[in-house]
C-alpha cells in the first residue's frame, strides 16, 4: 500500500524504554507476589517486543499467551469496531492475569478485550500499557501500569507499526508526513 513520504522523529529512546520496562516489571512482581503463576496476555501485534522484554524482567513464574485484536487495519485511525483475530489458547478462570498492551488510544480495543476476559472469571485482571494517550480516550479504560504518557501523535517503533512498517525500530518515534 503506497503512502505519502514521512519521517520519524524520535520521542522515547531505547535506553529510556529499557529503564522503564525494568521499573514496571519490579512493580508488577511486587503486586503479584505470592501468585503460583501469572498469565501474561499480550495484545498482538504491537505488544510483542514489549511483552518479551517485560516478562524477562518479571521475577515470578509466568505463562505467556496472546490475543490478536484489530480496530486499525492499515490506517492511522481506529475504526472503533474491534475484531478478535486470535484468542487465548488456555483458560484463565481463577487465575492471575496481566494484559500487556502497546498503546491505549481511544480505549475501544482494550475495553472490548477486558470485558471478554472478565467474563472468563479470572482471579485478578490488571493491565500494563507501554504508552497511553489519555487525550484520545473515548471509553472508560485505564491501565494500572503505564510506561509513558504521550500526546496525541501517531507513533511507531518498539513493536508498533504504521501499515506493517517500523515495528523493528528500537525507540518510539512520531510519524511526520513530508509531502
N, C-alpha and C positions, 0 to 999 in steps of 0.2 A: 504494500500500500504506500504510494508516494506521499511524502509530507513536505510541508514548507520547510525551508532550511532553518535550523535552530542551533543555538549554542547552549552549553550547560554551565551555569555559574555555580561554583562550589558554595554550599551553605554550611554543611557539617562535615568536618574532616573524618577520615578513617580513625585517627587517633582518639578524637572525642567520642566517636561511636563505640570504640572498643572499651574505653573507660566507663562509659555509661552502661554498656551491657554488663560489665563486671559488677557494677554497683546494683543494677536491677537484680541480677542473679543472687547476690547476697541478701537483698531484701526478700526475694521470693523464697529462698532457702529458709530464712528465719520465719516467714509467715506460714510455711507449710511444714515446719519442724514436727516430727512425730508421724508423718504420713508413711504408710507402708509402701506406697508407690504413687508418684504424681503423674497423671496423664497429661502430657503437654500436647495440645492440639494446635497445629499450625494452619493458618488460613492461606492456602496456596493461591497464586504462586508467589506473590510478593514477599511473604514472610520466610521463605526457605533459608536465606542466608542468616537472617536474624535469629531464627529458631535454632539453627545449627550452632551458632556462637553462644546463644543463651544457654542451651542445655549442657554444653561443655563446662559452663561455669556454675551450674546449679549443683549443690552438694547434697543431693537426695537421690534415691532410686527413681528413675523416670522411665516412662513409656512414651514413645512419640507416635502420634497419629496425625492425619491430615484431613481437612475438609477443603474442597475447592468450590468456591462460590464466586459468582460473577455478577457485576452490575455495571461494568465499564466497557467490556469488549476492547476495541482498539481506539476508543475515543478518550477525550480528556475530561468528560463529564459523566456523572453517574446517570444511568437510565432509571434508577430507583426501583427497578424490577430485579429482584435477587433470584438467581437460579443456582441450585446446588448441582454441581457437575461431578463431584466425588464426595462420598460420605465416609464416615469413620468405619474402620474395619472391626473395632472392638466395642463392646458395651461399656457404658460409663455409669450405670446405676450404682449409687452408693460409693462412688469413687471421688477422689480429689482431682479436679480438672482445672488446668490453666490454658486458656485460649490465648494464642500469640498471633497478633495482627501486625501488619506492616504499618498501616496508616488508618486512623479513624478520621474520616472526612464528613460526609453527610450523616454517617452512622447507620444507614439503611442495611448494609451488609451485616455488620456486627449485630445489630438489633435482631435481624432475622435469624442469624446463626445462634445467638444466645437463647432466643425463645425456643428454637428447635432443640437445643441441648438441655435446657431446663426441663422440658417435657420428658426427658430421659432420666430424670431424678438423680443427678449427681449429688454426692455428699456436700461438695463445695464447688463453686464455679466462679473463677476470677478471670480477669483479662489483663494482659500486658501488651501494650502497643508501643512500637518504636517511635512513631510520630503521631501527633494529634493536631488537628486543625479545628479548634473549637468554634471559630467564627463561621464555619460551614455547616455546623450541626443542624439537622432537621428533625431528628428523633432523640428521645432521652436515653442516651447511652454514654457510659464513661468507663475508661479503663482504670483499674485500681493502680496499675503502674504504667507510667509513660516515660519514654526515653527523652523526647524533645517535643515541646510545643512549637509549632511553626505557623507563620502567617499563611494566608490564602494564596499559595503559589503551587504550580504544578511541578512536582519533584520526581526525580529518578535517581537510581543508584542503590547499591546495597540491597539488591533483590527487586527493587521497584522499577517498573518499566514504563515506556511510552511506546505502544504498539509493538511490544516484544523486543524493544531495544533498550540498551543502557542498564540492564539488570546487573551486569558484571562490574560496574564502577564500584570502587571500594569506599566511596564517600556518597553523601546525599547532595544532589545539585538541583538547582532551579532551572527549568526549561525556559529559554528566552528565544522567541522567534526573530529571525534576522531579516526576513523579507515578507 
